[in-house]
Amino acid sequence: MSGETARFDDLSASEETSAGGGSADLGYTSVGESSSAGGENPGSTGVSPLSGETSGRADESSRGGDSPALTSESPLSGDAADLASVSPLNGDASEPGEVSPVNGGATSSGVSPSNGETLEPTRVSPLSGETSGVADESLRDGDAAALTSESPLDGDELQPSGREGSAGQGFLARNRRVVVALAAAVVVVAALVVAVQVLPGGGAGDANSGNVAATSSLVPGTSKTAAPASVVPTQPGVPRAGEFGAWASRTSQWLDIPLRAMNGYAQATVTLGKEQPGCHLSWITLAAIGKIASDHGRAQGNRVGENGTLAKPLGTVEVFDFYHRPVSTPGAAGPLQLSPAVWSKWQRSASGGKPDIQNIDDSALTAGRALCANGRDLATDWWNGVATLEPAPVVLHRTLATTNVYGTVGQSDQPPNPAVLTAVDFAIDQIGLPYVWGGNGTRDADPGFDCSGLTTAAYASADIKLMRTADTQFRSVAHVSEPQLGDLIFYGEPASTIHHVGIYIGNQQMIDAPQTGQAVQVHPYRKPGDDYAGAGRPTA
């Protein structure tokens, strides 16, 4: 742990060094400072899930590589956070305060508030699921550590010494305070979403460049912050007109997108590419929205017919946050779950007839028009564009992660392993759940995950059994020199102990459960000076 002891009850605002670097958090209300994988503590946004009040602690960084910091505003109230941007495609060095996830450039850390309180964790055994009330008890498999300053065997984070309380009290404290404050890793996708566009007319484009940046979450009726500094990515176009059919068929199969839905997303992209080329709409944005909204029209046993219309009308698909509170937009309908306000203002028929919200072509085109409204360039304002369709942070960040995966697969010449996509999809579905020491994600008494609990559950969903701790996973999977989609990312000392693990989702990003006080989240996986130990492939 970089020679430093880790303590969650240290409320100083000083920064330490982490395994993957600083990441803007998907944090919960205030948690005291700790040392994470390489010593640096991820900051958390101090927002009360019930009152919406913000807290006030200096920002720290987390282990997944430098990523933008949150401002003192509450992302749940819709105030946008100040995000630095990166180039995920060409690795060009960023301006000060930015990071290129390809070349590992460093970023400046921002300030994230907190009220200085520490969470009282539930001490859970990853073997039995039982909670422990003994302050210095160390669990035998190493996935959870004693409440001391020693490093846990697995590295799933240390619990606060000096913050005793029963397991029940800890869980209640978390329920009162923990909040999904999702306003973080959007910057690494802003470039990707314009890099895999279907070009107007189906032509293959040159590697044109454009400014890429993004802002954070926006709830209607609130102001937004200025876009951060930008970087220049490449923008390859796909596909040529004569290649479109084969491309759509192949890509839809690889990503488990119904071909009829895929054609709807691509058609809308081509149409708006001709009408509003400055918008830089990408099919992966529309497809990711459709995936999170209704699983491309398959929610509630539905399907997209040959004419593009759902077999039966689809009303609002309920989406719930961690507290099982509905966050879906009332009255939303159709395969892209468009709100009444969006549909009323931007509806348009792709065929020239009467617009139908239950039709994938009309819904995709309408969504695209809303995304590109008022001259918006998604190369610089992707986040706010997507937020006009669905402002709920959990939905936004799952869309963000899905866009990342679709872009990664969409640019590949090789099909992804179906088991890998299953595991990655599972991990995306967990975004926003809290880090729980020894957690296995069974909700109720075990509502979240620790790092290896997440990876174990993700691959279990694909019928692949992993060992339960980060260290045993590292020593039981095939090692690879460069990670690919679905590979496990490890931190620690290979000769002694591996203490953290996440799932690589492409584009230099990972999904992990970082530490107490933070949500399952997406962030870059590397940073200069981290203790990255390598990658492993569970499917090898």
N, C-alpha and C positions, 0 to 999 in steps of 0.2 A: 504494500500500500504506500509506495514511495517513501517508506521510512517513517510515516506519520501514523499516529493512531486515529481511528475514526470515532467520532462522537456525534450523535444526533442531538445531544443536549447543549452543544456549544452554540450559542446564539450570536457569535460574532459574525460580521459580514465579510470576513476575509475569504479569499478564494484559495482553493487548493488545486491539485492537479488530478485530472481524471483519466480513465482508461481510453475513452474514445473522444474526449474533448468536451467542450461546452456545447450543450444543446439547449435550445429554448424549450422550456418544459411544457408538457401537458400536465401541469402540476395540480396539486391540491393545496388547501390552505396550509398555512405556515408549518413548516417542519424545520427543526433546528439544523444547523449545518452538519454535514457529514463528509467523510471521504468516500468517494466511490471508486470505481475500478482502478484508477491510478492515483487517487487521492483527491480529485476535484469533485466538489459536491454540486449536483444539479440544483439549480434554483427552482423554486416553485412559485406560482402565482398565488398570492394570498387573497382568495376570494371565498366568501362564505356561500355555500350552495343554497342556503335558505334565505339569507338576508341580502346577498349580493354585495356585502361590504368588502372592500379591499383592505389588505393589510400592508405593512410597510417594512420589508426586509430587503437588504441589498441583494442583487442577483448573484447567483453562482452558476456554475456550469456543470453539465452532466456528461456521461461517458460516451456519447455516440459521435463525437466530432463536432466542430464548431457549427453552431446554428444560431439564428437570430434570437435576441433576447426580447422579453416582453416588457412593455412599459408599465407604468404604475396604474394604468387603467384596467378595468375589469373586462376581460374578453367575453365574459358571459353577458355583460350589459350591452355588448356590441361595440364598445369603443375599440378602435383598431389599435393593434400593437405595432411598434416600429420594427420592421423586419429588414435585415440585410439580405442581399440576394447573392446567388451563386450561379455558376455555369456548370450544370451537371453533365454536359455533353463534350465540350472541348477542353475543359480543364484550364481555361484562361484564368490568369490571376485576377482576383477581384480587387476593387478599390478598398481602401481602409475600411474596416468594419464589416468586411464580407469574407466569404470563404468559398473556395472552389473545392467541391467534394472529390473531384478527380485528382487534383494535384495536392490536396491536403493543406492548402493555404489557411492561415489562421485568421480568426475574426476577433474583433473586440467584443468584450462581454458588455451587455447592457445592464439595466437595472430592473429587477422584478420585485414587487412589493411583498411583504408578508408582515404579519403582526408579531412575529418573534416567538409565537408559541410552538411547542412541539407536540406532535401527535403521539398518543399513547397507543402503541401497536398491539395487535393481537399476536401472541406468540403461538405459532401453530407448527405442529410437527408435520413435515412433508411425508412422513411414513404413515402415521396413524390418523392425521387430521385433527388430533386432539390439541387443545390449547394448553399452554403451560403458564403457571403463575410464578415460576421460580426465576428470579432475576438473572442468575448466572448459569442457567441450564443450557448446555450445548446439545443440539440435536445430532444424533449419531450419523446421519448421512451427509452432514456438512452443508446442507442447503440453507439452514438457518443457524445463525451463530448465537452464542451466549450474549447476554446483555453486558458485555464488557468492551474494553477498547481493543480487544484482539480481533484479527481478521477472521471472518468466517471461512470455512473450508470451501464453500461454494462461492462465496462472495455475494450471494443474495443478502441484501444489506444488513449491517449491524443494527441492533435495536438500541434505543437510547438508554444509557445507564443513568440512574438517578431519576427516572420517570416511571416509577412503579405504578401498578394498578392491575386489577384483574383483567383477564382476557375479555370479559364482558364489557368492562368499562372502556377498554381500548377500542373495541368494536363500536360501541356507542359514540365514543369520541370521534371516530372516523366517520360514522354516519352523520354526525352533526357538522363536521368541518370539511370532509373531503369533497372536492368538487372537480369536475372535469373542466379545466381551464385550457381549452384546446386552441392555441394560436401560435403554432410553432413552425413546422418544417415546410410550409408551403413554398418557400423560396426555391427549393431545389427542384420543384416540378414546373415552375413558371417557364423555364426554358424547354423542358421536355414536351410540354403540351403543344408548343409551336414547332417542334422538330419533327413531328410525324403527321403532318397535315396531309389530307387528300387535296392536291392542288386543283384549282379551278381548271376545268376542261380535262382533267386527268393527266396533265402533262407532268413530266418529271422535272422538278425544279432544280435550280442551281443551289449551291450551299450559301444562300443569302444569309445575311446577318441582321439581327434586330436587337433592340434593347430588351432586356428581360429583368423584371423585378416583380414583386408582389407585395400586397399589403395583407393585413390579417383580417380576422373575422369582422363582419359588419352586419348588424341587425338593423332592419329598416327603421328609420326615424332617428338614427344616431349619426354623428359625424365620423368621418374617416381621416386617418392621418395621411400625410404625404407619402408617396411611394419612395422606397429607399433607392440608394444608388443602384445602377444597373451594370450588367455585364453583357457580353456579346456571344451568343451561342451560334452554332451552325443550324441550318434548317433544311435538312434533306426532304424532298417531296416524294410521296408515294401515292398511288402507283401510276404508271402510264395507262392510257385509256385501254389499250389492248390487253393489259395485265390485270385490269380491275377485277374481273370475275374470279380468276384464280386466286388473286390476293384475298378477296373478301371471303371466299370459301375456306381457304387455308387458315386465315387469321381467326375467323369465327369459330372454327373447330378447335384451334389451339386454346382460345380463351373461353370456350363454352358460352359463346354468344350466339343465340339463334340467328341463322343466316338472314332471315327476313328483317330482324332488328338491326343487324350489322349493315345491311343495305340502307336502312332508314337513316342511321347515323352518318354513313358515308355520303348519301345523297344530300342531306342537309349541309354537310361540310362543303361539298362542291358548290351547291347553290349560293351559300353565303360567302364562299371564297370568291365567287364572281361578283357578287353584289357589294360585298364589304371586305375587300382584300386586306384592308388595314386592321381588321379584327383579329386575324391569325387564329381563327377557330380550328381546332383539331378534332378529329373523330374520337380520339381517346378521351377527350373531355366529355363529349356527349355519351359515349359508351359507359364511362365510369359513373356518370349521373344516373343512367338507366340501370346500371347494376345495383347501386345502393338504393335507388328508389323502389324498384320492383323486381329485381333480378331479371331485367330485360323483358318485363311483362309476364313473368312466370309466377309472380306472387299469388298466393291463395289458389294455387292449382290452375292458374290461367295460362294462356298461350297466345302468341301472335299468329293470326291467320295469314293466308297467302296474300290477301289484299292489304295487309299491314294493320288490320284492326283486331283488337283483342277479342277472343272468343266470347267473353262476357265482360260487361262493363266493370272496370276496376275503380272502386272508390278509394278513400284514404287508407293507405297502408300504415298502420300504427308503428311508430318508432319510439322507443323508450330510452331514457337515460339510466344511469346507474341506480337511481332511486325509484325506478319504474314509473317515472313521470313521463307522460306523453310529450314528445317534442316535435312530432310531425305537424305539418301545417293543416289546420282545419279546412276541410273542403277540397284538399288536393286530390287529384284524380288522374287516371291514365297511366301508361307505362313509365312516364317520366315524373309522375306525381306533381304536376304543375298546379300551382295555387290558383284560385279563382281570379285573383288580381293579375297574375302573370298571363293567364289565358285570355282574360278580357282585353288586355292591352296589346298583346303581341301575337294573338292567334293568326295562323295563316295555313291555308291548305297547300300541300306540296303538289297536288294534282290540279289545282285550279277550281275545285268544287267547294263545297261547304266544309270548313275546318271541323275536324272531329278530334276531341281530346283523347279518345280511346284508340286513335290511329298512330302507329309508331312514326310514320313519315311526317304527319302534321305536328305531332308532339315534339319530335326532334327539331323540326324547322322552327317551331315556335320557341322552343328553349334556346336555340341558337340565336334567334332574333333578340331575345331578352339578354343573352350573354353579350351580344355585340351592340346593345343599345347605346344611343347617344355617343357614337363614335368610339366606344371602348376598344382598346387594344388589349387582347388577352395576353399578349407578350409582356405587358407591363402591369396589368390589372386583373389577372386571372382570378385571384382570391375573391375580390369584390364582385366580379362577374358571377361566379358560381354562387356566392352568397345571396344574390338577388333571387335565385330559385329556391334555395333552402338555407336559412341562416343558422340552423341548429348546429352548434360546434361539433357534436359527435358525428352528425351526418357529413359535415364539411370535411372533417379529417379522414373519415373513411373513404370519401370520394377522392381526396388527395392521394391517399395510399393506393387506391385502385387505379387512379390515373398513372401513377408511377409504375405499377406492375404492367398495365396495358401498354404503356410506352416502351417498357423494356422488352416485352415479348413481341410487340409489334415491329420492332426494329431488328429482330433476330431472324436468322435464316434457318434456325433449327427449332423444332417444336419443343415446348416445355414438357417436363415430366408431369403427368396428371397428378401424381401423389404430391409433388411439390406445390402445384397450384392449389390443391386441397388444403395443404398445411398453411400456405400463405393466406388463402382466403379466410381460414379459421383465425389466424392472427389478426387480420384486418378487422374481423368482427369483434375482437376483444379490445380494440382501441377505445380508450376512455375508462376502462376498468382500473381500479386502483392496484398499486403494488401492495401485496399482502405477503408478509414473511411466511414462507412455507406454503403459500397459497396454490391451490390446484384448480381454482376457478369454478367451484361448485355452487357459488353464491351462498345464500343463507349464512352459515357460520364461516364459510370460506369463500368470500365474494370475489376475490381477485387472484392475482398470480404473483409469484416471484419469478426471477429470470428463467430458471430451468423448468419451473412449473409451466410457464407459457410454451416453451419449446417442446416439452414433453406432450402437453395436451394438443398442440398444433399437429404434431406428427402422428399422434394417436388417432386423430380424426381421419388420417389417411392410412390407418392400419399399419403404421410403422412404430415399433416400440423403441423408445429411447431410454437410456439410464436416467435416473431422476435428478442428478446434480450436474452442474456445469463441468466439474472436474471429470466425472465419470463419462459424461458425454464426449468430452474432448478426447478421452483415451479409448473410446469405443467406436468412433466413426472414422471413415477414411479421410485423411487430410488432403487438401487441395491447395495449390499455390495461389490461385485467384478465385475469389468467391463468385458464384453464380446464383441466380434466383433460387431461394429456398435453402441455401447453405447456412450452416451455423457459424456464427462469428464469436470467437472466444477472446477473453482477456485474462491475463495473469502470467504466471511463470510456468512454462511447460515442464520444467524439471522438477517443480514442486507442486504448486497448486494453481488451478484455473478457477477464478472466482466469479466470472460473469459470462453470459451467453445471450445472444440475440439471433434473429432470423434475417438474413440478407434478402432484400426485395428488389435488388437492381438499382442502377443509377446512384451507386455509392451510398445507399440508404439501408437502414435496418429497422425492424420493429423489435422492441424489447420492453420488459418491465424493469425500469431502472433501479428504483429504490423507494423506501418508505416516503410517502408524501408526493409521489408522482404517479401519473397514469401510464398505462401501456401506450406507447407512442412511437412516432417515426422520427428518425434523425440520422445524420451522417455517421458512418461507422469508424472513421479514422480521423486522427489528429496528430500532428507532430508531438512526440513525447509521450504518446499513449503506451499502454502495455498490451497492445494487440498481440495475441499469441498465435493467430492463424485461423483458418477456416476449415470446416469439416463438412462432408457430404453424407447425410443419412441415407440417401438412396443409392450410394455407390456399392 
